[in-house]
């Protein structure tokens, strides 16, 4: 079968090719550029816990070498500390997971290195497509000079950014809002009062502070500073930016400390959502499908989630001829999730930035508003939390055997310690992304089982038979405990880490039905007359 064609070698395209390779699917990665990126210290990315784990699984070492995990978050208003949040592992607390902050060129470089070591990915630089044709069996594209070539693929994914050529060739509209936010940004090396902590300062008391300034630490004593600008009209000259930097450092430190300025820039954020994310055998992902980023939300996070969601579905289709429902579910799940994020940001903007609107309808103090704004930066609430695919077309029908656990069906599972049949103890997330379902038995006391006999103990023989009889490949794991689950609860998890269903005990028939639904069969929570249309008719657009 022909490889998958991935257009665009940014972080999302690179991650998608690596995720496909991890599931045995070859890809051709068409890179419009020369195959390397110019270092820009002021252009950084923040990865949440799930996307950081994905990047790590794909073999990118940059998170350890050039990334920094924040130890805390501070919200300050004028001269008053409003909120201090510990992040990461702190004894005696249950803190929020710590985001990883690193330069985007470091992330891209790490992913490129992983691609270079991967035999199933063919990277082709200086390859800009100008023609796209489809038929019942695949996709054909043409790349123009200097490497004029025709390429044939089983499927194609456009990861080629906001000005996506793939999206234009597919004639897909990209409506939304322009210039939602503008920021001046600087990367500098300096000693600030909160080593390792990110700081959001609203209404700072110095003249050039503006409405909001954010300081986010990077590795090596480097900080990225962002100043919120008026949406239009303010020209940021080099002299004006230097004045902002000096005033801000003096306001935080009492005097302007010595600093080394590494990079500066001004960027404008837009909110857009493609009408369709699938057209036949062609798909859109990342900035080609959506633009967001106001109020601390991270478009790259969503792009990486696109890649993880789509990879296992394309792998299923590539290896076993996946159903139209399975392929359609990519748009149904991901477009709905991003549309919800965009709606939450657009509804919060009038509250957090002033100007009336919903501000008069939503009660809350300045402290509450700062908490809402912090959610986007920290990966919490409607502005930042990982999505749940509650209404996925792959959801199985409800059955009496279904059990309630701490994770709702469609939500990301908790990263518990699990034991594989060979006795290896690993994190649950380490077993994701391999193209098969995970079936997890909750069995307290398994930590002291004799590894030579544990597959024949208790309910294991019956569960082994049930897993072997499933219509798709699945891996059987065991855990001592899972939030909200009782002993002998059985969980079924998708390759991208979202819960299919939980069962009270070993239920072979219900397990089979859930696996059939998860692979795009007809035994789902929806009508028997399964349509192959996507959710574009049902999901509200962002206009």
Secondary structure per residue as TSV (DSSP state, phi and psi in degrees):
chain	resnum	aa	ss	phi	psi
A	1	X	-	360.0	146.8
A	2	X	-	-67.3	152.1
A	3	X	-	-69.5	168.0
A	4	X	E	-82.7	134.4
A	5	X	E	-93.5	123.5
A	6	X	E	-111.8	121.0
A	7	X	E	-101.8	117.1
A	8	X	-	110.2	121.5
A	9	X	-	-113.1	41.3
A	10	X	S	-81.5	-172.5
A	11	X	H	-55.8	-38.2
A	12	X	H	-70.5	-46.0
A	13	X	H	-62.7	-42.4
A	14	X	H	-62.4	-45.4
A	15	X	H	-63.4	-39.7
A	16	X	H	-64.2	-45.2
A	17	X	H	-61.7	-41.2
A	18	X	H	-66.8	-39.8
A	19	X	H	-65.8	-38.1
A	20	X	H	-64.6	-44.4
A	21	X	H	-61.3	-37.0
A	22	X	H	-63.0	-19.5
A	23	X	T	-111.0	20.4
A	24	X	T	78.4	22.1
A	25	X	-	-111.8	122.5
A	26	X	-	-76.3	152.5
A	27	X	E	-143.9	154.4
A	28	X	E	-110.8	120.8
A	29	X	E	-104.4	107.7
A	30	X	E	-90.9	113.7
A	31	X	-	-106.4	119.1
A	32	X	S	-65.5	-28.6
A	33	X	S	-89.2	-172.6
A	34	X	-	-82.4	-2.8
A	35	X	S	100.5	11.8
A	36	X	-	-149.0	159.3
A	37	X	-	-120.2	142.2
A	38	X	-	-72.7	129.2
A	39	X	-	-61.8	129.4
A	40	X	-	-134.7	92.6
A	41	X	T	-58.1	-25.9
A	42	X	T	-83.1	-8.0
A	43	X	-	-102.0	100.7
A	44	X	E	-123.1	167.8
A	45	X	E	-132.0	149.2
A	46	X	E	-116.1	120.4
A	47	X	E	-105.1	129.6
A	48	X	-	-75.8	177.8
A	49	X	H	-58.7	-44.8
A	50	X	H	-70.9	-41.9
A	51	X	H	-74.1	-32.7
A	52	X	H	-63.7	-41.1
A	53	X	H	-63.9	-38.3
A	54	X	H	-61.2	-49.6
A	55	X	H	-59.8	-39.7
A	56	X	H	-65.5	-42.6
A	57	X	H	-61.7	-30.7
A	58	X	T	-78.1	-1.0
A	59	X	T	90.7	24.1
A	60	X	-	-92.4	116.4
A	61	X	T	-83.5	-5.2
A	62	X	H	-62.4	-29.4
A	63	X	H	-61.0	-36.2
A	64	X	H	-84.3	-37.2
A	65	X	H	-83.4	-36.8
A	66	X	T	-128.0	2.3
A	67	X	-	-98.7	157.2
A	68	X	E	-130.7	129.9
A	69	X	E	-91.6	123.2
A	70	X	-	-66.1	144.4
A	71	X	S	-95.5	-13.3
A	72	X	E	-170.5	170.9
A	73	X	E	-135.6	132.3
A	74	X	E	-122.5	134.6
A	75	X	E	-111.7	124.7
A	76	X	E	-123.9	138.4
A	77	X	E	-126.2	119.9
A	78	X	T	57.2	-108.6
A	79	X	T	-112.9	9.9
A	80	X	E	-111.8	133.0
A	81	X	E	-72.4	120.1
A	82	X	E	-94.0	-38.4
A	83	X	E	-155.7	137.2
A	84	X	E	-128.3	123.3
A	85	X	E	-121.6	120.1
A	86	X	E	-73.7	145.3
A	87	X	B	-126.3	149.2
A	88	X	S	83.3	-159.5
A	89	X	-	-87.8	111.6
A	90	X	-	-130.8	126.9
A	91	X	T	-59.7	132.8
A	92	X	T	85.2	2.5
A	93	X	-	-130.7	166.6
A	94	X	-	-119.6	74.5
A	95	X	-	-78.1	169.3
A	96	X	B	-70.7	152.7
A	97	X	-	-60.6	148.2
A	98	X	-	-89.5	123.3
A	99	X	-	-66.9	158.5
A	100	X	E	-107.1	128.2
A	101	X	E	-115.9	126.3
A	102	X	E	-154.7	158.8
A	103	X	E	-63.6	142.3
A	104	X	H	-64.6	-34.4
A	105	X	H	-65.9	-28.9
A	106	X	H	-70.0	-42.0
A	107	X	H	-62.5	-48.3
A	108	X	H	-61.3	-42.9
A	109	X	H	-62.4	-40.3
A	110	X	H	-65.1	-40.1
A	111	X	H	-68.3	-37.7
A	112	X	H	-62.1	-40.6
A	113	X	H	-62.4	-39.8
A	114	X	H	-65.7	-37.7
A	115	X	H	-64.7	-41.4
A	116	X	H	-61.3	-27.6
A	117	X	T	-91.4	3.7
A	118	X	-	-107.7	116.7
A	119	X	T	-67.8	-24.8
A	120	X	T	-85.9	-1.2
A	121	X	E	-115.0	125.3
A	122	X	E	-106.5	112.7
A	123	X	E	-92.0	129.6
A	124	X	E	-125.5	103.4
A	125	X	S	-75.9	166.6
A	126	X	S	52.8	48.3
A	127	X	-	-128.5	92.2
A	128	X	-	-100.5	123.8
A	129	X	E	-80.9	149.6
A	130	X	E	-134.5	-4.1
A	131	X	E	-142.2	138.3
A	132	X	E	-139.0	123.9
A	133	X	E	-130.2	145.3
A	134	X	E	-126.9	152.7
A	135	X	E	-142.3	-172.0
A	136	X	T	-67.7	-16.1
A	137	X	T	-116.3	-7.0
A	138	X	E	174.2	-168.4
A	139	X	E	-128.4	139.4
A	140	X	E	-122.2	131.4
A	141	X	E	-129.7	155.4
A	142	X	E	-118.5	132.9
A	143	X	E	-107.5	137.4
A	144	X	-	-88.6	179.5
A	145	X	T	-54.8	149.9
A	146	X	T	-83.1	-6.5
A	147	X	S	-113.9	59.8
A	148	X	-	-62.4	114.4
A	149	X	E	-152.4	149.0
A	150	X	E	-96.6	134.9
A	151	X	E	-122.2	141.0
A	152	X	E	-118.9	130.6
A	153	X	E	-137.8	159.6
A	154	X	S	-73.7	-39.4
A	155	X	-	-141.5	166.7
A	156	X	E	-137.9	139.2
A	157	X	E	-126.7	121.9
A	158	X	E	-86.3	107.2
A	159	X	-	-115.8	36.9
A	160	X	-	-100.8	30.9
A	161	X	-	82.8	-175.4
A	162	X	T	-62.2	-31.6
A	163	X	T	-98.0	34.9
A	164	X	-	-44.4	120.7
A	165	X	H	-68.6	-37.5
A	166	X	H	-60.0	-46.3
A	167	X	H	-60.9	-40.1
A	168	X	H	-68.7	-40.2
A	169	X	H	-66.9	-28.5
A	170	X	T	-84.6	-5.6
A	171	X	T	58.8	49.0
A	172	X	-	-105.4	127.2
A	173	X	-	-71.1	154.7
A	174	X	E	-135.1	64.2
A	175	X	E	-75.1	163.3
A	176	X	E	159.7	-155.2
A	177	X	E	-116.2	141.0
A	178	X	E	-102.9	143.8
A	179	X	E	53.3	54.1
A	180	X	E	-66.0	-40.8
A	181	X	E	-144.8	152.2
A	182	X	E	-126.6	141.4
A	183	X	E	-135.5	141.3
A	184	X	E	-94.1	141.1
A	185	X	E	-137.6	146.0
A	186	X	E	-142.5	140.5
A	187	X	E	-109.4	127.5
A	188	X	E	-147.4	157.0
A	189	X	E	-103.8	122.1
A	190	X	E	-162.3	163.6
A	191	X	-	-97.0	109.9
A	192	X	-	-105.9	163.3
A	193	X	S	-69.4	-7.0
A	194	X	S	-127.1	67.4
A	195	X	T	-56.3	126.9
A	196	X	T	84.0	-8.3
A	197	X	E	-106.1	143.4
A	198	X	E	-91.1	146.3
A	199	X	E	-131.6	130.4
A	200	X	E	-112.2	116.1
A	201	X	E	-114.3	112.2
A	202	X	E	-99.3	141.7
A	203	X	S	49.6	54.3
A	204	X	-	-61.8	147.4
A	205	X	S	-80.1	-1.1
A	206	X	S	-93.4	159.3
A	207	X	T	-61.5	-40.3
A	208	X	T	-97.0	12.3
A	209	X	-	-71.6	-27.0
A	210	X	-	71.6	-158.1
A	211	X	S	-80.1	-25.7
A	212	X	E	-165.0	139.6
A	213	X	E	-137.8	139.7
A	214	X	E	-121.6	137.6
A	215	X	E	-119.6	122.4
A	216	X	E	-126.9	123.5
A	217	X	E	-76.3	148.5
A	218	X	-	-122.4	172.3
A	219	X	G	-66.4	155.4
A	220	X	G	75.8	22.8
A	221	X	G	74.3	16.6
A	222	X	E	-93.7	146.9
A	223	X	E	-127.4	144.1
A	224	X	E	-105.0	123.9
A	225	X	E	-110.0	133.1
A	226	X	E	-123.9	130.6
A	227	X	E	-112.5	124.9
A	228	X	E	-70.5	128.1
A	229	X	E	-106.9	159.4
A	230	X	-	-57.7	147.6
A	231	X	S	-54.1	-34.8
A	232	X	S	-143.7	156.3
A	233	X	S	100.4	-29.0
A	234	X	-	-90.7	117.3
A	235	X	-	-86.9	124.5
A	236	X	-	-99.2	101.9
A	237	X	-	-84.4	161.1
A	238	X	H	-55.5	-40.9
A	239	X	H	-65.3	-41.4
A	240	X	H	-63.7	-37.9
A	241	X	H	-68.9	-39.8
A	242	X	H	-62.0	-39.2
A	243	X	H	-62.8	-42.9
A	244	X	H	-59.0	-45.0
A	245	X	H	-61.1	-49.3
A	246	X	H	-63.4	-44.8
A	247	X	H	-63.1	-40.9
A	248	X	H	-67.3	-45.3
A	249	X	H	-64.1	-38.4
A	250	X	H	-66.2	-40.2
A	251	X	H	-63.1	-34.3
A	252	X	H	-84.9	-34.5
A	253	X	H	-106.5	-7.6
A	254	X	S	91.0	-26.3
A	255	X	S	-154.1	162.2
A	256	X	-	-76.5	111.8
A	257	X	-	-76.9	168.5
A	258	X	-	-64.5	138.3
A	259	X	E	-148.3	157.9
A	260	X	E	-117.7	114.3
A	261	X	E	-81.4	123.1
A	262	X	E	-103.2	-34.7
A	263	X	E	-168.1	152.2
A	264	X	E	-140.3	168.5
A	265	X	E	179.3	170.9
A	266	X	E	-131.2	131.4
A	267	X	E	-134.0	151.5
A	268	X	E	-117.1	133.7
A	269	X	E	-100.6	135.5
A	270	X	E	-120.2	154.5
A	271	X	E	-118.1	113.4
A	272	X	E	-141.6	153.9
A	273	X	E	-144.2	119.6
A	274	X	E	-63.3	141.6
A	275	X	S	-61.5	-41.3
A	276	X	-	-130.4	146.0
A	277	X	S	-111.0	-4.6
A	278	X	E	-137.3	135.9
A	279	X	E	-138.2	97.1
A	280	X	T	64.8	-117.7
A	281	X	T	-97.0	9.9
A	282	X	E	-112.1	142.1
A	283	X	E	-132.6	160.5
A	284	X	E	-116.9	147.0
A	285	X	-	-149.8	156.9
A	286	X	G	67.6	-145.7
A	287	X	G	-64.0	-19.5
A	288	X	G	-67.0	-24.3
A	289	X	T	-104.2	-25.8
A	290	X	E	-159.4	149.3
A	291	X	E	-127.0	128.4
A	292	X	-	-154.3	169.5
A	293	X	-	159.2	-4.7
A	294	X	G	-70.4	153.9
A	295	X	G	60.5	32.1
A	296	X	G	85.7	-5.5
A	297	X	-	-65.8	152.9
A	298	X	-	-118.7	112.0
A	299	X	H	-63.5	-33.3
A	300	X	H	-66.2	-38.2
A	301	X	H	-52.3	-49.1
A	302	X	H	-67.1	-35.9
A	303	X	H	-63.3	-41.2
A	304	X	H	-67.0	-34.7
A	305	X	H	-67.6	-34.7
A	306	X	H	-56.7	-49.3
A	307	X	H	-61.1	-43.9
A	308	X	H	-66.9	-39.8
A	309	X	H	-66.4	-43.5
A	310	X	H	-77.0	-32.6
A	311	X	H	-59.4	-46.8
A	312	X	H	-72.2	-26.7
A	313	X	H	-74.3	-41.3
A	314	X	H	-65.2	-37.1
A	315	X	H	-63.1	-42.9
A	316	X	H	-60.4	-45.2
A	317	X	H	-66.9	-38.4
A	318	X	H	-67.5	-41.0
A	319	X	H	-84.5	-36.6
A	320	X	H	-133.0	18.7
A	321	X	-	57.3	70.0
A	322	X	-	-61.9	153.3
A	323	X	-	-71.6	161.3
A	324	X	H	-62.0	-35.3
A	325	X	H	-62.4	-40.4
A	326	X	H	-61.8	-46.3
A	327	X	H	-69.5	-38.2
A	328	X	H	-64.4	-28.3
A	329	X	H	-64.5	-22.2
A	330	X	H	-58.3	-51.8
A	331	X	H	-67.1	-42.2
A	332	X	H	-58.7	-39.8
A	333	X	H	-82.8	-53.5
A	334	X	H	-73.4	-41.2
A	335	X	H	-65.3	-40.4
A	336	X	H	-63.1	-39.2
A	337	X	H	-65.5	-44.8
A	338	X	H	-70.3	-38.4
A	339	X	H	-60.0	-39.7
A	340	X	H	-64.0	-40.5
A	341	X	H	-64.3	-43.1
A	342	X	H	-64.7	-41.2
A	343	X	H	-61.9	-43.2
A	344	X	H	-61.9	-41.9
A	345	X	H	-66.9	-44.3
A	346	X	H	-66.0	-34.6
A	347	X	H	-73.7	-28.8
A	348	X	H	-83.3	-25.2
A	349	X	H	-55.6	-47.5
A	350	X	H	-63.0	-30.1
A	351	X	H	-71.0	-45.6
A	352	X	H	-87.3	-24.0
A	353	X	H	-104.8	0.5
A	354	X	-	81.1	-172.2
A	355	X	S	93.4	17.1
A	356	X	S	79.3	-133.0
A	357	X	G	63.1	-131.4
A	358	X	G	-69.0	-14.3
A	359	X	G	-54.8	-35.5
A	360	X	G	-79.0	-12.4
A	361	X	T	-101.5	-20.9
A	362	X	S	-108.5	112.3
A	363	X	-	-71.2	158.3
A	364	X	-	152.8	145.5
A	365	X	-	-83.7	175.7
A	366	X	H	-58.5	-35.6
A	367	X	H	-61.9	-42.5
A	368	X	H	-65.2	-37.5
A	369	X	H	-66.9	-39.2
A	370	X	H	-65.1	-36.3
A	371	X	H	-64.0	-43.5
A	372	X	H	-60.9	-43.2
A	373	X	H	-66.8	-38.2
A	374	X	H	-63.8	-29.2
A	375	X	H	-55.7	-41.0
A	376	X	H	-64.1	-36.2
A	377	X	H	-76.9	-32.6
A	378	X	H	-99.0	-3.5
A	379	X	T	78.6	41.4
A	380	X	-	-123.3	162.6
A	381	X	H	58.8	-168.2
A	382	X	H	-65.3	-21.1
A	383	X	H	-85.4	-17.7
A	384	X	H	-143.5	-18.4
A	385	X	S	-66.4	147.4
A	386	X	-	-56.1	145.2
A	387	X	-	-75.0	155.6
A	388	X	-	-114.6	136.0
A	389	X	-	-100.5	62.1
A	390	X	T	-62.2	-36.9
A	391	X	T	-106.4	32.5
A	392	X	-	-64.1	142.1
A	393	X	T	-66.4	-8.8
A	394	X	T	-94.7	3.6
A	395	X	-	-71.0	133.7
A	396	X	B	-73.9	158.9
A	397	X	-	-61.9	146.5
A	398	X	-	-67.9	138.6
A	399	X	-	-132.1	154.8
A	400	X	T	-60.7	-26.5
A	401	X	T	-74.6	-12.9
A	402	X	B	-65.0	137.8
A	403	X	-	-111.9	154.1
A	404	X	-	-96.2	127.3
A	405	X	-	-126.4	-175.9
A	406	X	S	-69.3	-9.8
A	407	X	S	-113.4	128.5
A	408	X	-	-75.9	149.8
A	409	X	T	-54.7	132.8
A	410	X	T	93.9	-14.3
A	411	X	S	-88.8	159.3
A	412	X	B	-66.5	138.7
A	413	X	-	-76.2	158.0
A	414	X	-	-75.3	140.7
A	415	X	-	-83.5	79.9
A	416	X	-	-90.2	165.7
A	417	X	E	-77.7	136.3
A	418	X	E	-131.1	160.1
A	419	X	E	-118.2	127.5
A	420	X	E	-83.0	164.8
A	421	X	T	-57.3	-26.1
A	422	X	T	-82.3	3.1
A	423	X	S	91.6	-0.8
A	424	X	-	-73.6	130.7
A	425	X	E	-99.3	122.8
A	426	X	E	-141.5	173.0
A	427	X	E	-76.7	147.7
A	428	X	G	-58.8	-41.7
A	429	X	G	-63.2	-22.9
A	430	X	G	-66.9	-18.9
A	431	X	G	-96.6	1.2
A	432	X	-	-81.9	167.6
A	433	X	S	73.1	19.0
A	434	X	S	-107.5	9.8
A	435	X	S	86.5	3.8
A	436	X	S	-131.0	161.4
A	437	X	E	-70.7	158.1
A	438	X	E	-115.3	132.1
A	439	X	E	-116.1	121.1
A	440	X	E	-120.1	122.8
A	441	X	E	-95.3	128.2
A	442	X	E	-88.3	111.3
A	443	X	-	-138.4	92.6
A	444	X	T	-57.5	140.8
A	445	X	T	92.8	-3.6
A	446	X	G	-66.3	-18.1
A	447	X	G	-63.3	-20.3
A	448	X	G	-107.8	8.3
A	449	X	S	-67.1	149.8
A	450	X	-	-74.5	116.9
A	451	X	T	-59.9	-22.8
A	452	X	T	-73.8	-20.4
A	453	X	T	-123.3	0.2
A	454	X	G	-68.6	-26.9
A	455	X	G	-70.6	-14.4
A	456	X	G	-106.8	9.2
A	457	X	S	-94.7	146.3
A	458	X	T	53.6	-129.2
A	459	X	T	-86.1	1.1
A	460	X	H	-59.3	-45.2
A	461	X	H	-57.5	-42.0
A	462	X	H	-67.3	-38.6
A	463	X	H	-68.9	-38.8
A	464	X	H	-58.6	-45.8
A	465	X	H	-61.9	-41.5
A	466	X	H	-65.1	-39.6
A	467	X	H	-68.6	-40.4
A	468	X	H	-66.0	-24.2
A	469	X	T	-88.0	-2.9
A	470	X	S	-65.3	153.5
A	471	X	S	-73.6	-9.3
A	472	X	S	-134.2	161.4
A	473	X	-	-65.3	140.2
A	474	X	E	-144.6	150.5
A	475	X	E	-109.0	134.1
A	476	X	E	-95.1	127.5
A	477	X	E	-129.0	162.1
A	478	X	E	-131.5	141.1
A	479	X	E	-132.3	149.8
A	480	X	S	-66.1	-38.2
A	481	X	-	-158.1	159.6
A	482	X	-	-145.4	139.0
A	483	X	T	-52.5	124.6
A	484	X	T	79.4	1.1
A	485	X	-	-102.2	143.7
A	486	X	-	-94.9	171.7
A	487	X	T	-58.3	140.5
A	488	X	T	72.8	11.1
A	489	X	E	-68.5	140.6
A	490	X	E	-118.4	125.5
A	491	X	E	-109.1	141.0
A	492	X	E	-113.3	128.4
A	493	X	E	-125.6	137.4
A	494	X	-	-72.6	164.0
A	495	X	T	-61.8	-21.3
A	496	X	T	-95.8	10.6
A	497	X	S	89.0	10.5
A	498	X	B	-97.9	139.8
A	499	X	E	-71.2	127.3
A	500	X	E	-80.1	-54.2
A	501	X	E	-169.9	161.2
A	502	X	E	-122.8	146.2
A	503	X	E	-129.3	145.5
A	504	X	E	-85.1	90.0
A	505	X	S	96.0	-178.6
A	506	X	-	-83.5	114.1
A	507	X	-	-125.7	86.5
A	508	X	H	-55.7	-43.8
A	509	X	H	-66.6	-43.0
A	510	X	H	-69.9	-35.9
A	511	X	H	-62.1	-42.9
A	512	X	H	-62.4	-45.0
A	513	X	H	-63.7	-39.5
A	514	X	H	-66.4	-40.8
A	515	X	H	-65.7	-38.6
A	516	X	H	-62.8	-41.5
A	517	X	H	-66.8	-41.4
A	518	X	H	-66.0	-25.0
A	519	X	T	-93.3	7.3
A	520	X	T	93.8	22.5
A	521	X	-	-75.6	-177.7
A	522	X	S	-90.4	-9.8
A	523	X	-	-84.2	70.5
A	524	X	B	-117.6	-179.7
A	525	X	S	-75.0	-2.9
A	526	X	S	-99.9	-178.1
A	527	X	-	-59.5	155.3
A	528	X	S	-63.8	-32.1
A	529	X	S	-80.8	80.2
A	530	X	-	-74.1	121.7
A	531	X	-	-92.0	154.6
A	532	X	-	-97.0	7.7
A	533	X	-	-74.4	156.6
A	534	X	-	-95.7	-174.1
A	535	X	G	-84.0	8.6
A	536	X	G	-63.3	-26.5
A	537	X	G	-77.6	-18.2
A	538	X	T	-106.3	-18.9
A	539	X	S	-96.3	128.8
A	540	X	-	-66.9	139.5
A	541	X	-	-82.9	157.0
A	542	X	-	-95.9	115.0
A	543	X	-	-114.7	360.0
